[in-house]
Amino acid sequence: MAPRRTKATCEVKRPPLQVYRRKESGTIYLGDALDLFRNEISPGTVDLIVTSPPFGLVRKKDYGNVDAHKYLEWFRPFGEAFKKALKPKGSLVIDIGGAWIPGQPTRSLYHYELLVMLCREVGFHLAQDFFWWSPSKLPTPAEWVTVRRIRVKDAVNCIWWLSPTPWPKASNRRVLLPYSDSMKHLLKNGYKAQRRPSGHDISAKFSTDNGAAIPPNLIALPNTESNSFYLRYCKEHEIKPHPARFPVELPQYFIRMLTDPGDLVVDPFAGSCASGEAADRLDRRWVCCELVESYLRGALGRFEDARDCHQKHLFKSCPARRQDGDEMSYKLHHPSAGWTHQHEFGPLPADGGEARPPTGRSNGR
């Protein structure tokens, strides 16, 4: 049975911290992450904390999210515990989604306020901000996007990469990408060194073939898991999958870039332990902690799959597993690709879309 949630904040009531399962390379804990850091994690021993905490949403979810306006107060003790646990050159990576203010098409600032609080009050440095674009995201929020047609779909999460130091250990060589067709053409046909209108001086070294490209801070990764071992395991054992899990490749990206084999990776809001699976694939030690036992029952299936990969000597191929129909690259159109005459759909709504269109109709195509 899942722990009970209080009506006031929908926070999950804390069960006593306990070891749920020990694996060869890591441990799964059932309980509150604050108890984990107080009782089980020694100061200055963690190389990377990578996690997706419950978002500060305005609509309550099964996993016990906190009201956006109370989020900073709720998160502050976690931030302090994370900083104490990290090694001086360690990193904290937080995947966090935004929220809409109830009843109006404007955004909450809670996740930006969280970033400012962690840096100015707790003492973290912002190493870099990343943006996770999910090409498969549905056009939400529907009221503003598909009904009133006054906003575009919300398809990007913020990812804050933080560290106790301005100089965390990292290497972008671990996450290089294949060259684009245009770069391949440039390498084949040469490039004239010149200064761009922006003022950037593009030297002849720009046409040096280094074998791969340095990635941007935009991560294109769909969340379309439909036939993974994890989901099959949950179905076979009649377990409800975690409703807000991120794809394993997301924590895997940062584990590759920010840690070495044997380093310790911790996910304090582990959910289905996707971060633990990613760390296990890459031969890192790991700790996962979660409040809801039913999520951990499903999480066990992730490590059965990893064990099978090792036994069959297929571990190298497991990190790149794809579901049928998944793509390895995703096309992002130029913003003007679909533009037509500006008056084709009539004038803009004078009230900014405040008046809801009649049922069954939407503003525009």
Backbone torsions as a table, in degrees:
resi	resn	phi	psi	omega
1	MET	NA	135.9	179.6
2	ALA	-70.7	148.6	177.5
3	PRO	-60.3	148.7	-178.2
4	ARG	-73.6	147.7	177.5
5	ARG	-109.4	144.1	178.1
6	THR	-79.5	152.1	-179.1
7	LYS	-72.0	-30.9	-172.2
8	ALA	-66.9	-46.3	-174.8
9	THR	-123.9	-5.1	-176.1
10	CYS	61.2	22.6	175.1
11	GLU	-76.7	148.3	179.1
12	VAL	-77.0	132.5	176.7
13	LYS	-66.7	133.8	-171.6
14	ARG	-77.2	120.3	170.3
15	PRO	-82.3	160.1	175.7
16	PRO	-60.2	139.6	-179.6
17	LEU	-65.9	133.3	179.0
18	GLN	-149.8	152.6	174.5
19	VAL	-73.1	122.4	-179.9
20	TYR	-90.0	-44.3	174.3
21	ARG	-153.5	141.8	169.7
22	ARG	-107.7	131.8	176.4
23	LYS	-113.2	172.9	-177.9
24	GLU	-59.6	-39.4	-175.0
25	SER	-108.8	-4.1	-176.9
26	GLY	-164.9	177.4	-176.9
27	THR	-132.9	138.5	174.6
28	ILE	-106.0	126.8	178.1
29	TYR	-110.7	141.6	169.8
30	LEU	-102.9	121.3	179.5
31	GLY	146.5	-168.6	-176.0
32	ASP	-86.2	137.0	-177.5
33	ALA	-64.2	-30.5	177.8
34	LEU	-63.5	-38.8	175.6
35	ASP	-66.0	-36.8	177.9
36	LEU	-59.7	-47.9	-176.7
37	PHE	-73.2	-28.6	177.6
38	ARG	-72.5	-40.4	-166.2
39	ASN	-108.8	-22.8	-171.1
40	GLU	-121.5	-23.1	-176.3
41	ILE	-106.0	116.3	179.3
42	SER	-74.7	147.8	178.6
43	PRO	-58.9	140.2	175.0
44	GLY	68.4	30.5	-176.4
45	THR	-118.0	-7.2	-173.3
46	VAL	-101.4	132.8	179.2
47	ASP	-86.8	-35.7	-177.8
48	LEU	-150.4	131.2	166.5
49	ILE	-109.2	116.2	179.0
50	VAL	-126.0	126.0	-169.9
51	THR	-159.6	160.5	172.0
52	SER	-125.4	93.1	-176.2
53	PRO	-70.2	162.8	173.1
54	PRO	-54.8	129.9	-177.2
55	PHE	-74.6	157.8	176.0
56	GLY	-84.3	76.1	-173.6
57	LEU	-92.6	162.8	178.2
58	VAL	-93.9	-17.4	175.1
59	ARG	-109.6	130.7	-174.9
60	LYS	-70.4	141.1	179.6
61	LYS	-116.3	166.3	-178.9
62	ASP	-63.5	-26.8	-173.9
63	TYR	-89.2	10.8	167.6
64	GLY	81.1	49.0	179.7
65	ASN	-74.3	160.2	-176.1
66	VAL	-104.4	147.0	176.3
67	ASP	-53.8	140.7	-176.4
68	ALA	-58.1	-40.4	-175.7
69	HIS	-72.6	-13.5	177.8
70	LYS	-104.1	3.3	-168.4
71	TYR	-65.5	-44.5	-177.4
72	LEU	-61.9	-43.3	178.5
73	GLU	-61.0	-40.0	179.8
74	TRP	-69.2	-39.6	-171.8
75	PHE	-83.4	-23.9	-172.0
76	ARG	-52.6	-49.1	-179.9
77	PRO	-63.3	-29.3	175.3
78	PHE	-66.9	-45.5	179.7
79	GLY	-58.2	-41.8	179.4
80	GLU	-65.8	-40.3	178.6
81	ALA	-66.3	-38.8	-179.7
82	PHE	-63.7	-44.9	-177.8
83	LYS	-63.6	-39.4	179.2
84	LYS	-65.5	-34.9	-175.2
85	ALA	-79.9	-26.3	-174.0
86	LEU	-73.6	147.2	168.9
87	LYS	-67.2	158.2	-178.8
88	PRO	-55.3	-32.1	-179.8
89	LYS	-102.6	14.4	-178.7
90	GLY	-80.4	178.8	-176.2
91	SER	-137.5	153.2	172.1
92	LEU	-121.5	122.3	179.5
93	VAL	-119.0	121.7	-176.4
94	ILE	-120.4	117.2	170.5
95	ASP	-88.9	122.1	-175.5
96	ILE	-143.9	130.2	179.3
97	GLY	-92.1	157.8	178.5
98	GLY	-85.0	-178.9	179.9
99	ALA	-143.2	153.8	177.0
100	TRP	-100.2	142.3	177.1
101	ILE	-69.9	132.6	-174.9
102	PRO	-55.9	129.4	171.4
103	GLY	81.8	1.9	178.7
104	GLN	-147.6	151.8	-175.1
105	PRO	-84.3	55.8	176.5
106	THR	-131.9	156.9	-171.2
107	ARG	-98.3	145.6	170.7
108	SER	-72.3	151.3	177.6
109	LEU	-102.0	11.6	-169.2
110	TYR	-59.4	-38.6	-176.3
111	HIS	-73.7	-29.1	173.2
112	TYR	-73.0	-38.0	176.4
113	GLU	-64.2	-35.4	175.7
114	LEU	-61.7	-45.5	179.4
115	LEU	-59.8	-45.9	-179.9
116	VAL	-63.3	-41.7	179.2
117	MET	-62.6	-44.9	-178.8
118	LEU	-63.7	-34.0	-179.6
119	CYS	-82.5	-47.1	-172.8
120	ARG	-83.8	-29.1	-177.2
121	GLU	-103.4	-42.0	-176.2
122	VAL	-86.5	-29.5	175.9
123	GLY	105.6	14.6	175.9
124	PHE	-78.2	158.5	170.8
125	HIS	-108.6	141.1	175.3
126	LEU	-84.7	102.5	179.6
127	ALA	-68.7	-44.0	176.9
128	GLN	-171.3	149.9	172.2
129	ASP	-102.1	136.5	176.9
130	PHE	-115.8	162.5	179.0
131	PHE	-133.6	120.4	179.9
132	TRP	-94.0	111.6	177.0
133	TRP	-98.6	122.0	176.8
134	SER	-100.9	105.4	-177.7
135	PRO	-61.2	-19.9	-176.0
136	SER	-92.3	1.7	-176.7
137	LYS	-58.9	138.9	175.3
138	LEU	-74.2	159.0	-178.6
139	PRO	-74.2	84.8	179.3
140	THR	-120.8	157.3	-2.9
141	PRO	-72.2	131.6	-171.7
142	ALA	-57.9	-38.1	-177.1
143	GLU	-58.4	-41.3	-176.2
144	TRP	-91.5	-25.3	-173.0
145	VAL	-94.4	-50.3	-174.1
146	THR	-102.2	-20.9	-179.7
147	VAL	-92.8	-59.5	-177.8
148	ARG	-90.4	-16.9	174.9
149	ARG	58.4	41.1	-178.2
150	ILE	-113.9	-0.9	174.8
151	ARG	-138.4	161.6	173.7
152	VAL	-96.1	166.4	-174.4
153	LYS	-68.1	145.6	-178.8
154	ASP	-89.7	103.0	-171.4
155	ALA	-125.7	14.2	-175.6
156	VAL	-129.8	132.7	169.7
157	ASN	-101.9	147.2	171.4
158	CYS	-84.4	143.6	173.6
159	ILE	-128.0	117.2	179.3
160	TRP	-95.7	120.9	172.7
161	TRP	-100.2	111.5	-174.9
162	LEU	-119.7	159.7	178.5
163	SER	-154.2	151.7	174.4
164	PRO	-65.6	-15.9	-176.6
165	THR	-128.2	154.5	172.1
166	PRO	-68.4	-10.3	-174.3
167	TRP	-124.0	61.3	175.7
168	PRO	-68.7	153.3	178.7
169	LYS	-71.7	136.2	-175.4
170	ALA	-168.9	156.1	173.1
171	SER	-153.4	121.9	177.8
172	ASN	-75.1	-8.0	176.1
173	ARG	-65.2	-19.7	-179.4
174	ARG	-76.8	-16.6	-172.5
175	VAL	-128.8	32.0	-179.4
176	LEU	-64.9	155.9	-178.8
177	LEU	-117.1	157.8	173.9
178	PRO	-62.6	150.5	176.4
179	TYR	-64.4	146.0	173.5
180	SER	-73.2	165.6	178.5
181	ASP	-60.9	-38.3	-179.6
182	SER	-67.0	-36.6	178.1
183	MET	-69.5	-38.9	177.0
184	LYS	-61.1	-39.6	178.4
185	HIS	-64.4	-42.1	179.5
186	LEU	-62.2	-44.7	-179.3
187	LEU	-64.6	-34.3	-178.8
188	LYS	-75.3	-39.3	-171.3
189	ASN	-105.5	-4.6	177.7
190	GLY	89.1	167.4	-176.0
191	TYR	-145.1	134.5	178.9
192	LYS	-84.8	116.4	178.8
193	ALA	-62.7	130.1	-178.3
194	GLN	-164.5	167.4	177.1
195	ARG	-92.0	129.3	178.5
196	ARG	-75.9	159.8	176.6
197	PRO	-57.1	-26.3	179.7
198	SER	-71.6	-13.9	-178.0
199	GLY	102.8	-10.9	178.7
200	HIS	-70.7	132.4	179.8
201	ASP	-93.6	105.7	-179.0
202	ILE	-90.8	105.7	-176.3
203	SER	-83.5	174.8	179.0
204	ALA	-64.2	-22.4	179.8
205	LYS	-65.0	-18.7	-179.1
206	PHE	-61.6	-26.4	-177.9
207	SER	-92.6	12.2	176.9
208	THR	-75.0	131.5	179.6
209	ASP	-83.4	106.9	178.4
210	ASN	-97.4	4.7	175.9
211	GLY	91.2	-22.9	-178.8
212	ALA	-164.6	168.1	-174.4
213	ALA	-106.3	146.0	173.9
214	ILE	-73.7	129.0	-175.5
215	PRO	-76.0	158.7	172.5
216	PRO	-83.5	179.4	177.6
217	ASN	-90.0	19.8	170.6
218	LEU	-105.9	118.4	-179.3
219	ILE	-103.5	114.7	179.3
220	ALA	-94.7	110.8	-174.3
221	LEU	-153.2	111.6	-179.6
222	PRO	-75.3	152.9	176.8
223	ASN	-109.4	67.3	-171.7
224	THR	-114.0	22.5	-179.7
225	GLU	-52.2	124.9	-178.4
226	SER	-136.3	-20.7	-176.3
227	ASN	-140.4	33.5	-178.3
228	SER	-75.7	167.1	176.0
229	PHE	-60.0	-39.2	179.7
230	TYR	-58.3	-48.3	-178.5
231	LEU	-68.4	-38.0	177.5
232	ARG	-65.4	-39.4	177.9
233	TYR	-61.6	-46.1	179.1
234	CYS	-60.9	-42.6	-179.3
235	LYS	-65.5	-44.2	-178.3
236	GLU	-65.2	-30.5	-178.0
237	HIS	-102.2	10.1	177.5
238	GLU	54.8	48.6	179.0
239	ILE	-112.4	134.6	176.8
240	LYS	-74.7	121.6	179.9
241	PRO	-64.1	156.1	175.7
242	HIS	-61.8	132.4	-172.3
243	PRO	-80.5	-9.9	-174.3
244	ALA	-138.1	41.0	-179.0
245	ARG	-79.4	149.7	173.2
246	PHE	-97.4	158.4	179.6
247	PRO	-64.8	145.3	-177.0
248	VAL	-57.4	-32.3	-176.8
249	GLU	-64.6	-20.2	179.8
250	LEU	-70.6	-56.3	174.7
251	PRO	-64.0	-30.2	179.5
252	GLN	-60.4	-37.4	178.6
253	TYR	-57.1	-49.1	-176.2
254	PHE	-76.9	-31.9	176.1
255	ILE	-63.5	-41.0	177.7
256	ARG	-62.9	-45.1	-172.4
257	MET	-76.2	-28.3	-167.5
258	LEU	-115.7	-2.9	-178.2
259	THR	-137.7	163.8	174.8
260	ASP	-110.8	160.5	174.5
261	PRO	-53.5	136.1	-178.7
262	GLY	91.4	-13.9	177.0
263	ASP	-67.2	161.2	-178.1
264	LEU	-100.0	124.3	178.7
265	VAL	-115.5	132.5	-178.3
266	VAL	-125.2	134.7	171.0
267	ASP	-119.9	106.5	-175.6
268	PRO	-79.9	-16.0	176.2
269	PHE	-122.7	67.0	-160.4
270	ALA	-74.9	-24.8	-178.0
271	GLY	58.2	-114.0	-179.8
272	SER	-92.8	11.5	175.3
273	CYS	66.0	37.5	175.2
274	ALA	-62.2	-36.3	178.5
275	SER	-66.5	-37.1	177.1
276	GLY	-63.9	-41.2	177.6
277	GLU	-63.3	-42.7	179.9
278	ALA	-62.1	-43.6	179.0
279	ALA	-65.0	-39.9	179.6
280	ASP	-62.7	-40.0	178.3
281	ARG	-60.6	-34.0	-172.6
282	LEU	-100.6	14.0	176.3
283	ASP	61.8	37.9	170.7
284	ARG	-102.4	152.1	169.5
285	ARG	-76.1	150.4	-175.1
286	TRP	-148.9	155.5	173.6
287	VAL	-135.8	130.1	175.3
288	CYS	-120.1	141.1	178.7
289	CYS	-134.1	135.2	-177.5
290	GLU	-148.4	144.0	-179.5
291	LEU	-82.1	-29.7	-170.5
292	VAL	-99.9	113.6	-173.9
293	GLU	-63.4	-35.1	-177.9
294	SER	-62.5	-32.3	176.6
295	TYR	-67.3	-35.6	-179.6
296	LEU	-72.8	-30.7	175.9
297	ARG	-59.3	-41.8	176.4
298	GLY	-71.1	-34.2	-177.7
299	ALA	-60.5	-28.9	-178.6
300	LEU	-58.6	-30.7	179.8
301	GLY	-64.3	-27.0	179.4
302	ARG	-61.7	-34.4	-173.7
303	PHE	-90.5	-19.4	169.1
304	GLU	-65.8	-41.0	178.3
305	ASP	-63.7	-43.9	179.9
306	ALA	-62.6	-38.3	179.8
307	ARG	-64.6	-41.1	178.2
308	ASP	-61.4	-38.1	179.3
309	CYS	-61.4	-44.0	179.7
310	HIS	-63.5	-44.6	-175.6
311	GLN	-62.9	-33.9	-177.5
312	LYS	-94.9	6.7	179.7
313	HIS	58.0	34.7	179.7
314	LEU	-111.5	17.0	-174.3
315	PHE	-58.5	-37.1	-177.4
316	LYS	-62.4	-31.2	-177.8
317	SER	-87.4	-20.1	-175.7
318	CYS	-62.6	-40.8	-179.7
319	PRO	-61.3	-22.8	-177.0
320	ALA	-100.6	14.7	-179.5
321	ARG	-58.2	139.8	178.3
322	ARG	-128.0	152.0	173.3
323	GLN	-85.4	157.2	178.5
324	ASP	-57.0	130.6	178.1
325	GLY	92.1	-15.2	177.9
326	ASP	-68.4	147.3	177.2
327	GLU	-107.5	157.7	177.5
328	MET	-95.8	-10.3	174.5
329	SER	-143.6	159.4	-171.7
330	TYR	-137.0	135.1	-174.9
331	LYS	-88.5	129.8	175.5
332	LEU	-113.4	115.0	-175.0
333	HIS	-70.0	151.1	168.7
334	HIS	-60.4	140.0	-175.5
335	PRO	-55.5	-26.7	-176.9
336	SER	-93.8	5.9	-172.1
337	ALA	-59.8	-31.9	-176.4
338	GLY	-111.7	14.2	-177.1
339	TRP	-69.7	141.7	174.5
340	THR	-127.0	-168.9	179.0
341	HIS	-59.2	136.0	-170.4
342	GLN	-66.0	-22.8	-177.5
343	HIS	-97.7	9.0	-174.5
344	GLU	-60.2	-35.3	-175.8
345	PHE	-106.6	17.0	177.5
346	GLY	88.1	177.0	-177.8
347	PRO	-72.8	161.4	175.1
348	LEU	-64.4	147.0	177.8
349	PRO	-63.2	124.8	-176.0
350	ALA	-62.8	-27.0	-179.1
351	ASP	-91.4	9.7	-179.7
352	GLY	72.1	15.0	-179.1
353	GLY	89.1	10.2	-176.5
354	GLU	-63.6	-36.2	177.6
355	ALA	-82.3	123.4	-177.4
356	ARG	-73.4	134.7	178.2
357	PRO	-64.6	158.0	178.9
358	PRO	-56.3	153.3	-179.1
359	THR	-56.0	133.7	178.0
360	GLY	89.2	-2.2	178.1
361	ARG	-122.1	158.0	174.8
362	SER	-136.2	161.0	179.3
363	ASN	-79.6	104.7	179.0
364	GLY	99.1	-171.5	-174.4
365	ARG	-67.7	NA	NA
